[in-house]
């Protein structure tokens, strides 16, 4: 179940030189070849950073993303990143990204990670970004996790599905007595 992606792996947002925006979405599915290229690029950048006596949190985050798409131990990466994150911003970003990855395959725990990341990020986000993430997460909470992983979905597909669910929920008749029974024959 490897998704196909035509995206250039080196252009992945988690490989940008600038700090990663907390409001970004980093879980767009990539195929095996692209994930391997992402991992190689992240490792090259991490090695170069270490050679200069620096760390590269974004590189380590990218390793987690690549590991996830390769079916490797992203949960171990997540725990390591949470234990070694240099600050609140990195803790928030780690939870947000891990939640996004889980949600892309509708895995249990996704919304808990997104919620925890959002709570950490709330005072770090600019107002516009805050409301962007808040609205996105509110809509995504309509998606139920599955017992088994599903084919990875893009953010656009997840939002579209959640939007359909929201519209369908809005069309359901409300029960008059609150017990879930709606007898229209009176």
Secondary structure as the mmCIF struct_conf table of DSSP 4:
data_model
#
loop_
_struct_conf.conf_type_id
_struct_conf.id
_struct_conf.beg_label_comp_id
_struct_conf.beg_label_asym_id
_struct_conf.beg_label_seq_id
_struct_conf.end_label_comp_id
_struct_conf.end_label_asym_id
_struct_conf.end_label_seq_id
HELX_LH_PP_P HELX_LH_PP_P1 UNK A 2 UNK A 4
BEND BEND1 UNK A 7 UNK A 7
HELX_RH_3T_P HELX_RH_3T_P1 UNK A 9 UNK A 11
HELX_RH_3T_P HELX_RH_3T_P2 UNK A 13 UNK A 15
BEND BEND2 UNK A 17 UNK A 18
HELX_LH_PP_P HELX_LH_PP_P2 UNK A 19 UNK A 21
TURN_TY1_P TURN_TY1_P1 UNK A 22 UNK A 23
HELX_RH_AL_P HELX_RH_AL_P1 UNK A 32 UNK A 51
TURN_TY1_P TURN_TY1_P2 UNK A 52 UNK A 53
HELX_RH_AL_P HELX_RH_AL_P2 UNK A 57 UNK A 70
TURN_TY1_P TURN_TY1_P3 UNK A 71 UNK A 71
BEND BEND3 UNK A 72 UNK A 72
HELX_RH_AL_P HELX_RH_AL_P3 UNK A 74 UNK A 84
BEND BEND4 UNK A 86 UNK A 87
HELX_RH_AL_P HELX_RH_AL_P4 UNK A 88 UNK A 104
TURN_TY1_P TURN_TY1_P4 UNK A 105 UNK A 106
TURN_TY1_P TURN_TY1_P5 UNK A 108 UNK A 109
HELX_RH_AL_P HELX_RH_AL_P5 UNK A 110 UNK A 121
TURN_TY1_P TURN_TY1_P6 UNK A 122 UNK A 124
BEND BEND5 UNK A 125 UNK A 125
HELX_RH_AL_P HELX_RH_AL_P6 UNK A 127 UNK A 140
TURN_TY1_P TURN_TY1_P7 UNK A 141 UNK A 142
BEND BEND6 UNK A 143 UNK A 143
HELX_LH_PP_P HELX_LH_PP_P3 UNK A 144 UNK A 146
BEND BEND7 UNK A 147 UNK A 148
HELX_RH_AL_P HELX_RH_AL_P7 UNK A 155 UNK A 171
BEND BEND8 UNK A 172 UNK A 172
HELX_LH_PP_P HELX_LH_PP_P4 UNK A 173 UNK A 175
BEND BEND9 UNK A 176 UNK A 180
BEND BEND10 UNK A 184 UNK A 184
#
